[in-house]
Amino acid sequence: MSTWLDIIDELYQGSWNPALGRFRAPFAFRGMNRFDNTLTSSLFRLADGRADVRRLELALLRNFRKYAHNIGPSNDSIWDWLALGQHRGLPTRLLDWTYSPLVALHFATENTADYHLDGVVWCVNFVEANRLIPRRLKKLLDEEGSDTVTVEMLNAFPALKAFDSSAKTPFVVFLEPPAVDARILNQLALFSLMSSPSARLDDWLKAQLASVYRKVRIPAALKWEIRDKLDQANVNERVLFPGLDGLSRWLTRYYMPGGRPAPAARAEGERRRRGPRLNSTSRSP
């Protein structure tokens, strides 16, 4: 892929839903600055190879609930606390995703220090992934007429252990988090939830059929163009992270020094239109 339009076409591929007669994509999207980044959770990275990931997870959640009791969710379920912890930076087994391909592109291009490297947008078909979840979860989704779960649905499992033991092999389900603030709403956020705290989603995906996921490479040479067009489309830190912190981050990046070269395809087109140029030499004052 060599142009902005190529990227957009690839991200929206498969969005037509013939049953609805509408463009309603069954995909969750996750943008990352580097193509070789893996889908490992913050909990997995914190464990750093330790075998007691489950014990670490329980300790984190237990202490998070204890110290955040006065500002925690109104419903004291493990799923509300898990979603809130992920939202507030606690290491959990959850991963952040979005329904929006453009929001995913934002996260693939937010770090200008990585603009010399290709980025990636992971696209996971959660409807296809639901074919691999246990029967009890399928029944919950069918009863609600939904393709993603909520914390209310997950309350059918009173503890993480009950959820994890509902199937013999790891599976993934996508969770719509409670709308605790504008950030979740503006980002069209959802979480992936694996049935094991030590499971890696990328390993699980690679073992599935190609229809379950795809990776869209974001070439380094296109990152500045994508970033500028996202800013013009109002997909930026100011909108996705409402408040002064997001505003400051957006302004800092937006007013970075310019002077970068034009995209390769555009520069080549301009060269052809102008024809050959004579070599020039710089002159001293």
Secondary structure as UniProt FT lines:
FT   HELIX           4..11
FT   TURN            12..14
FT   STRAND          16..17
FT   TURN            18..21
FT   STRAND          22..23
FT   STRAND          27..32
FT   TURN            35..36
FT   HELIX           42..47
FT   TURN            48..49
FT   HELIX           53..67
FT   HELIX           69..71
FT   HELIX           78..87
FT   TURN            88..89
FT   STRAND          95..98
FT   HELIX           101..108
FT   HELIX           112..114
FT   TURN            115..116
FT   STRAND          119..125
FT   HELIX           126..129
FT   HELIX           130..132
FT   HELIX           135..144
FT   HELIX           151..154
FT   TURN            155..156
FT   HELIX           160..164
FT   TURN            165..166
FT   STRAND          172..175
FT   HELIX           182..186
FT   TURN            187..188
FT   STRAND          189..194
FT   TURN            197..198
FT   HELIX           201..206
FT   HELIX           210..212
FT   STRAND          213..218
FT   HELIX           220..222
FT   HELIX           223..232
FT   TURN            233..234
FT   HELIX           237..240
FT   TURN            242..243
FT   HELIX           244..254
FT   HELIX           264..274
//
